Amino acid sequence: MDTTVTIRLDDDDKELIARYARSKGRSISDIVREAILGQIEDEYDLELYREAIEEYRKNPLSYSLEEVAKLLENEE
């Protein structure tokens, strides 16, 4: 079931979003939904990156592309 969410925009912001949506042949709802979900995904990705960097700093182990290919060949 779809749910409606209301946001408050000033007229300039509303018109900017509406023009952008029209230029893309999309609805305002689609544009706003994708922007919000994209922001959430970006923040989630950034958090995962920070966790990976922290883990790498604790144990700086890395593999070259060739080493990974050999490891994968051995698993087959």
PDB file of N, CA, C, O and CB in Angstrom:
ATOM      1  N   MET A   1       0.836  -1.175   0.000  1.00  0.00           N
ATOM      2  CA  MET A   1       0.000   0.000   0.000  1.00  0.00           C
ATOM      3  C   MET A   1       0.885   1.245   0.000  1.00  0.00           C
ATOM      4  O   MET A   1       1.843   1.328   0.768  1.00  0.00           O
ATOM      5  CB  MET A   1      -0.953  -0.006   1.212  1.00  0.00           C
ATOM      6  N   ASP A   2       0.571   2.193  -0.844  1.00  0.00           N
ATOM      7  CA  ASP A   2       1.315   3.449  -0.898  1.00  0.00           C
ATOM      8  C   ASP A   2       0.916   4.352   0.254  1.00  0.00           C
ATOM      9  O   ASP A   2      -0.223   4.318   0.722  1.00  0.00           O
ATOM     10  CB  ASP A   2       1.082   4.161  -2.235  1.00  0.00           C
ATOM     11  N   THR A   3       1.858   5.156   0.704  1.00  0.00           N
ATOM     12  CA  THR A   3       1.621   6.124   1.760  1.00  0.00           C
ATOM     13  C   THR A   3       1.988   7.499   1.227  1.00  0.00           C
ATOM     14  O   THR A   3       2.953   7.649   0.479  1.00  0.00           O
ATOM     15  CB  THR A   3       2.436   5.779   3.045  1.00  0.00           C
ATOM     16  N   THR A   4       1.216   8.494   1.615  1.00  0.00           N
ATOM     17  CA  THR A   4       1.498   9.868   1.211  1.00  0.00           C
ATOM     18  C   THR A   4       2.299  10.559   2.290  1.00  0.00           C
ATOM     19  O   THR A   4       1.978  10.453   3.473  1.00  0.00           O
ATOM     20  CB  THR A   4       0.199  10.641   0.924  1.00  0.00           C
ATOM     21  N   VAL A   5       3.343  11.268   1.888  1.00  0.00           N
ATOM     22  CA  VAL A   5       4.160  12.071   2.788  1.00  0.00           C
ATOM     23  C   VAL A   5       4.084  13.509   2.297  1.00  0.00           C
ATOM     24  O   VAL A   5       4.213  13.773   1.101  1.00  0.00           O
ATOM     25  CB  VAL A   5       5.649  11.555   2.843  1.00  0.00           C
ATOM     26  N   THR A   6       3.878  14.414   3.204  1.00  0.00           N
ATOM     27  CA  THR A   6       3.778  15.821   2.843  1.00  0.00           C
ATOM     28  C   THR A   6       5.057  16.541   3.260  1.00  0.00           C
ATOM     29  O   THR A   6       5.550  16.362   4.373  1.00  0.00           O
ATOM     30  CB  THR A   6       2.535  16.476   3.503  1.00  0.00           C
ATOM     31  N   ILE A   7       5.587  17.358   2.349  1.00  0.00           N
ATOM     32  CA  ILE A   7       6.739  18.196   2.686  1.00  0.00           C
ATOM     33  C   ILE A   7       6.391  19.646   2.377  1.00  0.00           C
ATOM     34  O   ILE A   7       5.576  19.926   1.498  1.00  0.00           O
ATOM     35  CB  ILE A   7       8.016  17.749   1.901  1.00  0.00           C
ATOM     36  N   ARG A   8       7.005  20.548   3.097  1.00  0.00           N
ATOM     37  CA  ARG A   8       6.768  21.969   2.872  1.00  0.00           C
ATOM     38  C   ARG A   8       7.925  22.539   2.061  1.00  0.00           C
ATOM     39  O   ARG A   8       9.093  22.366   2.409  1.00  0.00           O
ATOM     40  CB  ARG A   8       6.606  22.732   4.221  1.00  0.00           C
ATOM     41  N   LEU A   9       7.582  23.216   0.983  1.00  0.00           N
ATOM     42  CA  LEU A   9       8.576  23.845   0.114  1.00  0.00           C
ATOM     43  C   LEU A   9       8.155  25.272  -0.153  1.00  0.00           C
ATOM     44  O   LEU A   9       6.966  25.582  -0.211  1.00  0.00           O
ATOM     45  CB  LEU A   9       8.743  23.063  -1.216  1.00  0.00           C
ATOM     46  N   ASP A  10       9.145  26.141  -0.317  1.00  0.00           N
ATOM     47  CA  ASP A  10       8.754  27.474  -0.774  1.00  0.00           C
ATOM     48  C   ASP A  10       8.476  27.390  -2.271  1.00  0.00           C
ATOM     49  O   ASP A  10       8.838  26.405  -2.915  1.00  0.00           O
ATOM     50  CB  ASP A  10       9.867  28.543  -0.458  1.00  0.00           C
ATOM     51  N   ASP A  11       7.845  28.404  -2.822  1.00  0.00           N
ATOM     52  CA  ASP A  11       7.424  28.368  -4.227  1.00  0.00           C
ATOM     53  C   ASP A  11       8.590  28.172  -5.183  1.00  0.00           C
ATOM     54  O   ASP A  11       8.461  27.464  -6.181  1.00  0.00           O
ATOM     55  CB  ASP A  11       6.694  29.644  -4.581  1.00  0.00           C
ATOM     56  N   ASP A  12       9.733  28.796  -4.884  1.00  0.00           N
ATOM     57  CA  ASP A  12      10.895  28.660  -5.773  1.00  0.00           C
ATOM     58  C   ASP A  12      11.401  27.225  -5.807  1.00  0.00           C
ATOM     59  O   ASP A  12      11.708  26.699  -6.877  1.00  0.00           O
ATOM     60  CB  ASP A  12      12.023  29.598  -5.328  1.00  0.00           C
ATOM     61  N   ASP A  13      11.492  26.586  -4.641  1.00  0.00           N
ATOM     62  CA  ASP A  13      11.953  25.192  -4.598  1.00  0.00           C
ATOM     63  C   ASP A  13      10.969  24.268  -5.306  1.00  0.00           C
ATOM     64  O   ASP A  13      11.372  23.373  -6.049  1.00  0.00           O
ATOM     65  CB  ASP A  13      12.148  24.733  -3.142  1.00  0.00           C
ATOM     66  N   LYS A  14       9.683  24.489  -5.074  1.00  0.00           N
ATOM     67  CA  LYS A  14       8.668  23.655  -5.726  1.00  0.00           C
ATOM     68  C   LYS A  14       8.773  23.776  -7.246  1.00  0.00           C
ATOM     69  O   LYS A  14       8.720  22.777  -7.963  1.00  0.00           O
ATOM     70  CB  LYS A  14       7.248  24.055  -5.253  1.00  0.00           C
ATOM     71  N   GLU A  15       8.923  25.010  -7.727  1.00  0.00           N
ATOM     72  CA  GLU A  15       9.006  25.221  -9.171  1.00  0.00           C
ATOM     73  C   GLU A  15      10.284  24.601  -9.745  1.00  0.00           C
ATOM     74  O   GLU A  15      10.260  24.032 -10.836  1.00  0.00           O
ATOM     75  CB  GLU A  15       8.954  26.723  -9.495  1.00  0.00           C
ATOM     76  N   LEU A  16      11.376  24.709  -9.028  1.00  0.00           N
ATOM     77  CA  LEU A  16      12.634  24.107  -9.484  1.00  0.00           C
ATOM     78  C   LEU A  16      12.488  22.592  -9.615  1.00  0.00           C
ATOM     79  O   LEU A  16      12.893  22.002 -10.617  1.00  0.00           O
ATOM     80  CB  LEU A  16      13.784  24.449  -8.511  1.00  0.00           C
ATOM     81  N   ILE A  17      11.907  21.975  -8.596  1.00  0.00           N
ATOM     82  CA  ILE A  17      11.706  20.521  -8.633  1.00  0.00           C
ATOM     83  C   ILE A  17      10.744  20.140  -9.748  1.00  0.00           C
ATOM     84  O   ILE A  17      10.970  19.159 -10.457  1.00  0.00           O
ATOM     85  CB  ILE A  17      11.175  20.011  -7.280  1.00  0.00           C
ATOM     86  N   ALA A  18       9.674  20.908  -9.908  1.00  0.00           N
ATOM     87  CA  ALA A  18       8.683  20.616 -10.951  1.00  0.00           C
ATOM     88  C   ALA A  18       9.316  20.725 -12.338  1.00  0.00           C
ATOM     89  O   ALA A  18       9.083  19.874 -13.197  1.00  0.00           O
ATOM     90  CB  ALA A  18       7.476  21.578 -10.838  1.00  0.00           C
ATOM     91  N   ARG A  19      10.115  21.769 -12.556  1.00  0.00           N
ATOM     92  CA  ARG A  19      10.780  21.935 -13.867  1.00  0.00           C
ATOM     93  C   ARG A  19      11.753  20.792 -14.127  1.00  0.00           C
ATOM     94  O   ARG A  19      11.827  20.266 -15.238  1.00  0.00           O
ATOM     95  CB  ARG A  19      11.530  23.288 -13.933  1.00  0.00           C
ATOM     96  N   TYR A  20      12.489  20.420 -13.105  1.00  0.00           N
ATOM     97  CA  TYR A  20      13.433  19.315 -13.256  1.00  0.00           C
ATOM     98  C   TYR A  20      12.693  18.031 -13.603  1.00  0.00           C
ATOM     99  O   TYR A  20      13.094  17.302 -14.510  1.00  0.00           O
ATOM    100  CB  TYR A  20      14.258  19.125 -11.972  1.00  0.00           C
ATOM    101  N   ALA A  21      11.618  17.757 -12.884  1.00  0.00           N
ATOM    102  CA  ALA A  21      10.835  16.541 -13.142  1.00  0.00           C
ATOM    103  C   ALA A  21      10.298  16.540 -14.571  1.00  0.00           C
ATOM    104  O   ALA A  21      10.379  15.526 -15.263  1.00  0.00           O
ATOM    105  CB  ALA A  21       9.669  16.422 -12.136  1.00  0.00           C
ATOM    106  N   ARG A  22       9.753  17.664 -15.012  1.00  0.00           N
ATOM    107  CA  ARG A  22       9.239  17.753 -16.394  1.00  0.00           C
ATOM    108  C   ARG A  22      10.342  17.515 -17.406  1.00  0.00           C
ATOM    109  O   ARG A  22      10.136  16.834 -18.410  1.00  0.00           O
ATOM    110  CB  ARG A  22       8.594  19.123 -16.647  1.00  0.00           C
ATOM    111  N   SER A  23      11.524  18.081 -17.140  1.00  0.00           N
ATOM    112  CA  SER A  23      12.636  17.929 -18.096  1.00  0.00           C
ATOM    113  C   SER A  23      13.083  16.472 -18.215  1.00  0.00           C
ATOM    114  O   SER A  23      13.621  16.064 -19.245  1.00  0.00           O
ATOM    115  CB  SER A  23      13.827  18.801 -17.671  1.00  0.00           C
ATOM    116  N   LYS A  24      12.860  15.701 -17.167  1.00  0.00           N
ATOM    117  CA  LYS A  24      13.225  14.289 -17.170  1.00  0.00           C
ATOM    118  C   LYS A  24      12.058  13.388 -17.539  1.00  0.00           C
ATOM    119  O   LYS A  24      12.223  12.173 -17.648  1.00  0.00           O
ATOM    120  CB  LYS A  24      13.760  13.895 -15.820  1.00  0.00           C
ATOM    121  N   GLY A  25      10.866  13.979 -17.734  1.00  0.00           N
ATOM    122  CA  GLY A  25       9.693  13.181 -18.046  1.00  0.00           C
ATOM    123  C   GLY A  25       9.263  12.311 -16.875  1.00  0.00           C
ATOM    124  O   GLY A  25       8.752  11.208 -17.071  1.00  0.00           O
ATOM    125  N   ARG A  26       9.468  12.796 -15.678  1.00  0.00           N
ATOM    126  CA  ARG A  26       9.187  12.039 -14.460  1.00  0.00           C
ATOM    127  C   ARG A  26       8.228  12.828 -13.586  1.00  0.00           C
ATOM    128  O   ARG A  26       8.033  14.027 -13.784  1.00  0.00           O
ATOM    129  CB  ARG A  26      10.492  11.720 -13.688  1.00  0.00           C
ATOM    130  N   SER A  27       7.640  12.154 -12.630  1.00  0.00           N
ATOM    131  CA  SER A  27       6.759  12.838 -11.678  1.00  0.00           C
ATOM    132  C   SER A  27       7.596  13.455 -10.554  1.00  0.00           C
ATOM    133  O   SER A  27       8.720  13.027 -10.288  1.00  0.00           O
ATOM    134  CB  SER A  27       5.700  11.851 -11.094  1.00  0.00           C
ATOM    135  N   ILE A  28       7.029  14.456  -9.912  1.00  0.00           N
ATOM    136  CA  ILE A  28       7.696  15.053  -8.755  1.00  0.00           C
ATOM    137  C   ILE A  28       7.900  13.987  -7.680  1.00  0.00           C
ATOM    138  O   ILE A  28       8.957  13.937  -7.050  1.00  0.00           O
ATOM    139  CB  ILE A  28       6.871  16.248  -8.193  1.00  0.00           C
ATOM    140  N   SER A  29       6.907  13.146  -7.470  1.00  0.00           N
ATOM    141  CA  SER A  29       7.033  12.083  -6.462  1.00  0.00           C
ATOM    142  C   SER A  29       8.227  11.182  -6.748  1.00  0.00           C
ATOM    143  O   SER A  29       8.978  10.838  -5.836  1.00  0.00           O
ATOM    144  CB  SER A  29       5.752  11.245  -6.408  1.00  0.00           C
ATOM    145  N   ASP A  30       8.406  10.798  -8.010  1.00  0.00           N
ATOM    146  CA  ASP A  30       9.545   9.942  -8.367  1.00  0.00           C
ATOM    147  C   ASP A  30      10.871  10.639  -8.074  1.00  0.00           C
ATOM    148  O   ASP A  30      11.786  10.036  -7.513  1.00  0.00           O
ATOM    149  CB  ASP A  30       9.477   9.550  -9.852  1.00  0.00           C
ATOM    150  N   ILE A  31      10.968  11.905  -8.456  1.00  0.00           N
ATOM    151  CA  ILE A  31      12.206  12.667  -8.261  1.00  0.00           C
ATOM    152  C   ILE A  31      12.535  12.790  -6.779  1.00  0.00           C
ATOM    153  O   ILE A  31      13.671  12.550  -6.370  1.00  0.00           O
ATOM    154  CB  ILE A  31      12.087  14.066  -8.895  1.00  0.00           C
ATOM    155  N   VAL A  32      11.547  13.161  -5.977  1.00  0.00           N
ATOM    156  CA  VAL A  32      11.770  13.341  -4.542  1.00  0.00           C
ATOM    157  C   VAL A  32      12.089  12.008  -3.876  1.00  0.00           C
ATOM    158  O   VAL A  32      13.001  11.938  -3.051  1.00  0.00           O
ATOM    159  CB  VAL A  32      10.540  13.985  -3.881  1.00  0.00           C
ATOM    160  N   ARG A  33      11.357  10.949  -4.216  1.00  0.00           N
ATOM    161  CA  ARG A  33      11.598   9.620  -3.644  1.00  0.00           C
ATOM    162  C   ARG A  33      13.020   9.163  -3.930  1.00  0.00           C
ATOM    163  O   ARG A  33      13.726   8.711  -3.029  1.00  0.00           O
ATOM    164  CB  ARG A  33      10.592   8.599  -4.201  1.00  0.00           C
ATOM    165  N   GLU A  34      13.439   9.280  -5.184  1.00  0.00           N
ATOM    166  CA  GLU A  34      14.780   8.834  -5.560  1.00  0.00           C
ATOM    167  C   GLU A  34      15.862   9.674  -4.881  1.00  0.00           C
ATOM    168  O   GLU A  34      16.910   9.149  -4.507  1.00  0.00           O
ATOM    169  CB  GLU A  34      14.949   8.895  -7.078  1.00  0.00           C
ATOM    170  N   ALA A  35      15.613  10.966  -4.720  1.00  0.00           N
ATOM    171  CA  ALA A  35      16.592  11.825  -4.047  1.00  0.00           C
ATOM    172  C   ALA A  35      16.759  11.421  -2.590  1.00  0.00           C
ATOM    173  O   ALA A  35      17.881  11.337  -2.090  1.00  0.00           O
ATOM    174  CB  ALA A  35      16.171  13.296  -4.139  1.00  0.00           C
ATOM    175  N   ILE A  36      15.658  11.175  -1.914  1.00  0.00           N
ATOM    176  CA  ILE A  36      15.719  10.783  -0.506  1.00  0.00           C
ATOM    177  C   ILE A  36      16.384   9.416  -0.354  1.00  0.00           C
ATOM    178  O   ILE A  36      17.278   9.248   0.475  1.00  0.00           O
ATOM    179  CB  ILE A  36      14.307  10.758   0.108  1.00  0.00           C
ATOM    180  N   LEU A  37      15.953   8.452  -1.145  1.00  0.00           N
ATOM    181  CA  LEU A  37      16.542   7.116  -1.056  1.00  0.00           C
ATOM    182  C   LEU A  37      18.016   7.131  -1.455  1.00  0.00           C
ATOM    183  O   LEU A  37      18.822   6.398  -0.882  1.00  0.00           O
ATOM    184  CB  LEU A  37      15.771   6.134  -1.941  1.00  0.00           C
ATOM    185  N   GLY A  38      18.367   7.960  -2.431  1.00  0.00           N
ATOM    186  CA  GLY A  38      19.767   8.095  -2.828  1.00  0.00           C
ATOM    187  C   GLY A  38      20.616   8.659  -1.700  1.00  0.00           C
ATOM    188  O   GLY A  38      21.739   8.207  -1.478  1.00  0.00           O
ATOM    189  N   GLN A  39      20.082   9.647  -0.986  1.00  0.00           N
ATOM    190  CA  GLN A  39      20.798  10.218   0.153  1.00  0.00           C
ATOM    191  C   GLN A  39      21.024   9.175   1.235  1.00  0.00           C
ATOM    192  O   GLN A  39      22.117   9.079   1.794  1.00  0.00           O
ATOM    193  CB  GLN A  39      20.028  11.407   0.726  1.00  0.00           C
ATOM    194  N   ILE A  40      19.995   8.398   1.527  1.00  0.00           N
ATOM    195  CA  ILE A  40      20.118   7.340   2.540  1.00  0.00           C
ATOM    196  C   ILE A  40      21.170   6.318   2.114  1.00  0.00           C
ATOM    197  O   ILE A  40      22.004   5.904   2.919  1.00  0.00           O
ATOM    198  CB  ILE A  40      18.753   6.640   2.771  1.00  0.00           C
ATOM    199  N   GLU A  41      21.124   5.915   0.847  1.00  0.00           N
ATOM    200  CA  GLU A  41      22.100   4.942   0.349  1.00  0.00           C
ATOM    201  C   GLU A  41      23.518   5.502   0.417  1.00  0.00           C
ATOM    202  O   GLU A  41      24.446   4.792   0.804  1.00  0.00           O
ATOM    203  CB  GLU A  41      21.762   4.537  -1.091  1.00  0.00           C
ATOM    204  N   ASP A  42      23.692   6.774   0.041  1.00  0.00           N
ATOM    205  CA  ASP A  42      25.015   7.394   0.100  1.00  0.00           C
ATOM    206  C   ASP A  42      25.560   7.405   1.527  1.00  0.00           C
ATOM    207  O   ASP A  42      26.730   7.095   1.753  1.00  0.00           O
ATOM    208  CB  ASP A  42      24.956   8.822  -0.449  1.00  0.00           C
ATOM    209  N   GLU A  43      24.708   7.762   2.488  1.00  0.00           N
ATOM    210  CA  GLU A  43      25.147   7.793   3.881  1.00  0.00           C
ATOM    211  C   GLU A  43      25.481   6.387   4.380  1.00  0.00           C
ATOM    212  O   GLU A  43      26.450   6.201   5.116  1.00  0.00           O
ATOM    213  CB  GLU A  43      24.065   8.426   4.768  1.00  0.00           C
ATOM    214  N   TYR A  44      24.683   5.407   3.979  1.00  0.00           N
ATOM    215  CA  TYR A  44      24.951   4.015   4.358  1.00  0.00           C
ATOM    216  C   TYR A  44      26.281   3.557   3.759  1.00  0.00           C
ATOM    217  O   TYR A  44      27.092   2.942   4.450  1.00  0.00           O
ATOM    218  CB  TYR A  44      23.797   3.085   3.891  1.00  0.00           C
ATOM    219  N   ASP A  45      26.506   3.851   2.484  1.00  0.00           N
ATOM    220  CA  ASP A  45      27.761   3.480   1.826  1.00  0.00           C
ATOM    221  C   ASP A  45      28.951   4.139   2.518  1.00  0.00           C
ATOM    222  O   ASP A  45      29.991   3.508   2.707  1.00  0.00           O
ATOM    223  CB  ASP A  45      27.728   3.876   0.339  1.00  0.00           C
ATOM    224  N   LEU A  46      28.797   5.409   2.896  1.00  0.00           N
ATOM    225  CA  LEU A  46      29.880   6.123   3.568  1.00  0.00           C
ATOM    226  C   LEU A  46      30.192   5.475   4.913  1.00  0.00           C
ATOM    227  O   LEU A  46      31.360   5.347   5.280  1.00  0.00           O
ATOM    228  CB  LEU A  46      29.514   7.606   3.760  1.00  0.00           C
ATOM    229  N   GLU A  47      29.178   5.072   5.640  1.00  0.00           N
ATOM    230  CA  GLU A  47      29.396   4.405   6.922  1.00  0.00           C
ATOM    231  C   GLU A  47      30.130   3.077   6.719  1.00  0.00           C
ATOM    232  O   GLU A  47      31.047   2.757   7.476  1.00  0.00           O
ATOM    233  CB  GLU A  47      28.053   4.172   7.643  1.00  0.00           C
ATOM    234  N   LEU A  48      29.735   2.305   5.709  1.00  0.00           N
ATOM    235  CA  LEU A  48      30.434   1.044   5.420  1.00  0.00           C
ATOM    236  C   LEU A  48      31.886   1.299   5.035  1.00  0.00           C
ATOM    237  O   LEU A  48      32.778   0.547   5.428  1.00  0.00           O
ATOM    238  CB  LEU A  48      29.721   0.277   4.294  1.00  0.00           C
ATOM    239  N   TYR A  49      32.123   2.360   4.265  1.00  0.00           N
ATOM    240  CA  TYR A  49      33.493   2.725   3.876  1.00  0.00           C
ATOM    241  C   TYR A  49      34.321   3.048   5.118  1.00  0.00           C
ATOM    242  O   TYR A  49      35.451   2.579   5.257  1.00  0.00           O
ATOM    243  CB  TYR A  49      33.485   3.938   2.902  1.00  0.00           C
ATOM    244  N   ARG A  50      33.756   3.845   6.012  1.00  0.00           N
ATOM    245  CA  ARG A  50      34.485   4.218   7.233  1.00  0.00           C
ATOM    246  C   ARG A  50      34.811   2.987   8.078  1.00  0.00           C
ATOM    247  O   ARG A  50      35.903   2.878   8.637  1.00  0.00           O
ATOM    248  CB  ARG A  50      33.664   5.222   8.062  1.00  0.00           C
ATOM    249  N   GLU A  51      33.854   2.065   8.166  1.00  0.00           N
ATOM    250  CA  GLU A  51      34.099   0.830   8.924  1.00  0.00           C
ATOM    251  C   GLU A  51      35.208   0.010   8.267  1.00  0.00           C
ATOM    252  O   GLU A  51      36.060  -0.547   8.960  1.00  0.00           O
ATOM    253  CB  GLU A  51      32.804  -0.013   9.029  1.00  0.00           C
ATOM    254  N   ALA A  52      35.202  -0.066   6.947  1.00  0.00           N
ATOM    255  CA  ALA A  52      36.230  -0.832   6.227  1.00  0.00           C
ATOM    256  C   ALA A  52      37.606  -0.207   6.414  1.00  0.00           C
ATOM    257  O   ALA A  52      38.592  -0.919   6.606  1.00  0.00           O
ATOM    258  CB  ALA A  52      35.891  -0.916   4.727  1.00  0.00           C
ATOM    259  N   ILE A  53      37.677   1.120   6.359  1.00  0.00           N
ATOM    260  CA  ILE A  53      38.964   1.806   6.558  1.00  0.00           C
ATOM    261  C   ILE A  53      39.478   1.552   7.970  1.00  0.00           C
ATOM    262  O   ILE A  53      40.665   1.290   8.166  1.00  0.00           O
ATOM    263  CB  ILE A  53      38.823   3.331   6.302  1.00  0.00           C
ATOM    264  N   GLU A  54      38.586   1.631   8.950  1.00  0.00           N
ATOM    265  CA  GLU A  54      38.985   1.374  10.336  1.00  0.00           C
ATOM    266  C   GLU A  54      39.510  -0.049  10.492  1.00  0.00           C
ATOM    267  O   GLU A  54      40.525  -0.276  11.150  1.00  0.00           O
ATOM    268  CB  GLU A  54      37.802   1.610  11.292  1.00  0.00           C
ATOM    269  N   GLU A  55      38.814  -1.001   9.884  1.00  0.00           N
ATOM    270  CA  GLU A  55      39.252  -2.399   9.948  1.00  0.00           C
ATOM    271  C   GLU A  55      40.607  -2.568   9.257  1.00  0.00           C
ATOM    272  O   GLU A  55      41.474  -3.285   9.758  1.00  0.00           O
ATOM    273  CB  GLU A  55      38.198  -3.329   9.295  1.00  0.00           C
ATOM    274  N   TYR A  56      40.791  -1.909   8.110  1.00  0.00           N
ATOM    275  CA  TYR A  56      42.063  -2.010   7.380  1.00  0.00           C
ATOM    276  C   TYR A  56      43.209  -1.423   8.211  1.00  0.00           C
ATOM    277  O   TYR A  56      44.315  -1.964   8.226  1.00  0.00           O
ATOM    278  CB  TYR A  56      41.965  -1.282   6.015  1.00  0.00           C
ATOM    279  N   ARG A  57      42.935  -0.324   8.894  1.00  0.00           N
ATOM    280  CA  ARG A  57      43.991   0.295   9.707  1.00  0.00           C
ATOM    281  C   ARG A  57      44.413  -0.623  10.854  1.00  0.00           C
ATOM    282  O   ARG A  57      45.575  -0.616  11.259  1.00  0.00           O
ATOM    283  CB  ARG A  57      43.514   1.649  10.264  1.00  0.00           C
ATOM    284  N   LYS A  58      43.487  -1.400  11.371  1.00  0.00           N
ATOM    285  CA  LYS A  58      43.804  -2.347  12.440  1.00  0.00           C
ATOM    286  C   LYS A  58      44.582  -3.542  11.892  1.00  0.00           C
ATOM    287  O   LYS A  58      45.450  -4.089  12.573  1.00  0.00           O
ATOM    288  CB  LYS A  58      42.517  -2.824  13.133  1.00  0.00           C
ATOM    289  N   ASN A  59      44.270  -3.939  10.668  1.00  0.00           N
ATOM    290  CA  ASN A  59      44.910  -5.095  10.052  1.00  0.00           C
ATOM    291  C   ASN A  59      45.118  -4.793   8.567  1.00  0.00           C
ATOM    292  O   ASN A  59      44.295  -5.180   7.738  1.00  0.00           O
ATOM    293  CB  ASN A  59      44.054  -6.393  10.253  1.00  0.00           C
ATOM    294  N   PRO A  60      46.211  -4.106   8.227  1.00  0.00           N
ATOM    295  CA  PRO A  60      46.416  -3.651   6.843  1.00  0.00           C
ATOM    296  C   PRO A  60      46.815  -4.766   5.873  1.00  0.00           C
ATOM    297  O   PRO A  60      47.920  -4.773   5.331  1.00  0.00           O
ATOM    298  CB  PRO A  60      47.474  -2.583   6.821  1.00  0.00           C
ATOM    299  N   LEU A  61      45.909  -5.686   5.672  1.00  0.00           N
ATOM    300  CA  LEU A  61      46.132  -6.797   4.754  1.00  0.00           C
ATOM    301  C   LEU A  61      45.398  -6.498   3.455  1.00  0.00           C
ATOM    302  O   LEU A  61      44.217  -6.154   3.468  1.00  0.00           O
ATOM    303  CB  LEU A  61      45.656  -8.150   5.371  1.00  0.00           C
ATOM    304  N   SER A  62      46.089  -6.628   2.354  1.00  0.00           N
ATOM    305  CA  SER A  62      45.444  -6.421   1.056  1.00  0.00           C
ATOM    306  C   SER A  62      46.013  -7.418   0.051  1.00  0.00           C
ATOM    307  O   SER A  62      47.071  -8.011   0.263  1.00  0.00           O
ATOM    308  CB  SER A  62      45.646  -4.956   0.556  1.00  0.00           C
ATOM    309  N   TYR A  63      45.276  -7.584  -1.053  1.00  0.00           N
ATOM    310  CA  TYR A  63      45.662  -8.521  -2.104  1.00  0.00           C
ATOM    311  C   TYR A  63      45.669  -7.799  -3.444  1.00  0.00           C
ATOM    312  O   TYR A  63      44.855  -6.909  -3.690  1.00  0.00           O
ATOM    313  CB  TYR A  63      44.703  -9.741  -2.142  1.00  0.00           C
ATOM    314  N   SER A  64      46.595  -8.194  -4.298  1.00  0.00           N
ATOM    315  CA  SER A  64      46.599  -7.669  -5.661  1.00  0.00           C
ATOM    316  C   SER A  64      45.511  -8.394  -6.456  1.00  0.00           C
ATOM    317  O   SER A  64      44.979  -9.412  -6.015  1.00  0.00           O
ATOM    318  CB  SER A  64      48.009  -7.845  -6.337  1.00  0.00           C
ATOM    319  N   LEU A  65      45.198  -7.862  -7.612  1.00  0.00           N
ATOM    320  CA  LEU A  65      44.216  -8.500  -8.484  1.00  0.00           C
ATOM    321  C   LEU A  65      44.671  -9.905  -8.861  1.00  0.00           C
ATOM    322  O   LEU A  65      43.865 -10.835  -8.892  1.00  0.00           O
ATOM    323  CB  LEU A  65      43.985  -7.654  -9.748  1.00  0.00           C
ATOM    324  N   GLU A  66      45.948 -10.059  -9.146  1.00  0.00           N
ATOM    325  CA  GLU A  66      46.481 -11.364  -9.517  1.00  0.00           C
ATOM    326  C   GLU A  66      46.347 -12.365  -8.366  1.00  0.00           C
ATOM    327  O   GLU A  66      46.021 -13.531  -8.589  1.00  0.00           O
ATOM    328  CB  GLU A  66      47.947 -11.237  -9.937  1.00  0.00           C
ATOM    329  N   GLU A  67      46.596 -11.909  -7.144  1.00  0.00           N
ATOM    330  CA  GLU A  67      46.471 -12.795  -5.988  1.00  0.00           C
ATOM    331  C   GLU A  67      45.021 -13.241  -5.782  1.00  0.00           C
ATOM    332  O   GLU A  67      44.759 -14.400  -5.460  1.00  0.00           O
ATOM    333  CB  GLU A  67      46.989 -12.094  -4.727  1.00  0.00           C
ATOM    334  N   VAL A  68      44.112 -12.334  -5.968  1.00  0.00           N
ATOM    335  CA  VAL A  68      42.696 -12.681  -5.834  1.00  0.00           C
ATOM    336  C   VAL A  68      42.305 -13.691  -6.908  1.00  0.00           C
ATOM    337  O   VAL A  68      41.596 -14.657  -6.625  1.00  0.00           O
ATOM    338  CB  VAL A  68      41.807 -11.416  -5.930  1.00  0.00           C
ATOM    339  N   ALA A  69      42.761 -13.472  -8.132  1.00  0.00           N
ATOM    340  CA  ALA A  69      42.442 -14.406  -9.214  1.00  0.00           C
ATOM    341  C   ALA A  69      42.968 -15.808  -8.886  1.00  0.00           C
ATOM    342  O   ALA A  69      42.275 -16.800  -9.118  1.00  0.00           O
ATOM    343  CB  ALA A  69      43.039 -13.909 -10.551  1.00  0.00           C
ATOM    344  N   LYS A  70      44.176 -15.891  -8.354  1.00  0.00           N
ATOM    345  CA  LYS A  70      44.739 -17.194  -7.994  1.00  0.00           C
ATOM    346  C   LYS A  70      43.948 -17.842  -6.867  1.00  0.00           C
ATOM    347  O   LYS A  70      43.685 -19.044  -6.904  1.00  0.00           O
ATOM    348  CB  LYS A  70      46.206 -17.047  -7.585  1.00  0.00           C
ATOM    349  N   LEU A  71      43.568 -17.058  -5.872  1.00  0.00           N
ATOM    350  CA  LEU A  71      42.768 -17.601  -4.775  1.00  0.00           C
ATOM    351  C   LEU A  71      41.434 -18.140  -5.279  1.00  0.00           C
ATOM    352  O   LEU A  71      40.980 -19.192  -4.830  1.00  0.00           O
ATOM    353  CB  LEU A  71      42.530 -16.530  -3.709  1.00  0.00           C
ATOM    354  N   LEU A  72      40.813 -17.435  -6.197  1.00  0.00           N
ATOM    355  CA  LEU A  72      39.545 -17.872  -6.748  1.00  0.00           C
ATOM    356  C   LEU A  72      39.710 -19.119  -7.612  1.00  0.00           C
ATOM    357  O   LEU A  72      38.847 -19.997  -7.606  1.00  0.00           O
ATOM    358  CB  LEU A  72      38.915 -16.754  -7.558  1.00  0.00           C
ATOM    359  N   GLU A  73      40.812 -19.201  -8.353  1.00  0.00           N
ATOM    360  CA  GLU A  73      41.074 -20.390  -9.161  1.00  0.00           C
ATOM    361  C   GLU A  73      41.216 -21.616  -8.274  1.00  0.00           C
ATOM    362  O   GLU A  73      40.744 -22.697  -8.627  1.00  0.00           O
ATOM    363  CB  GLU A  73      42.339 -20.200 -10.012  1.00  0.00           C
ATOM    364  N   ASN A  74      41.863 -21.458  -7.123  1.00  0.00           N
ATOM    365  CA  ASN A  74      42.074 -22.572  -6.203  1.00  0.00           C
ATOM    366  C   ASN A  74      40.788 -23.044  -5.551  1.00  0.00           C
ATOM    367  O   ASN A  74      40.705 -24.188  -5.104  1.00  0.00           O
ATOM    368  CB  ASN A  74      43.060 -22.181  -5.140  1.00  0.00           C
ATOM    369  N   GLU A  75      39.780 -22.177  -5.490  1.00  0.00           N
ATOM    370  CA  GLU A  75      38.513 -22.575  -4.892  1.00  0.00           C
ATOM    371  C   GLU A  75      37.647 -23.380  -5.836  1.00  0.00           C
ATOM    372  O   GLU A  75      36.722 -24.060  -5.392  1.00  0.00           O
ATOM    373  CB  GLU A  75      37.762 -21.366  -4.435  1.00  0.00           C
ATOM    374  N   GLU A  76      37.922 -23.322  -7.123  1.00  0.00           N
ATOM    375  CA  GLU A  76      37.108 -24.032  -8.110  1.00  0.00           C
ATOM    376  C   GLU A  76      37.402 -25.468  -8.142  1.00  0.00           C
ATOM    377  O   GLU A  76      36.798 -26.204  -8.923  1.00  0.00           O
ATOM    378  CB  GLU A  76      37.299 -23.475  -9.455  1.00  0.00           C
TER     379      GLU A  76
END
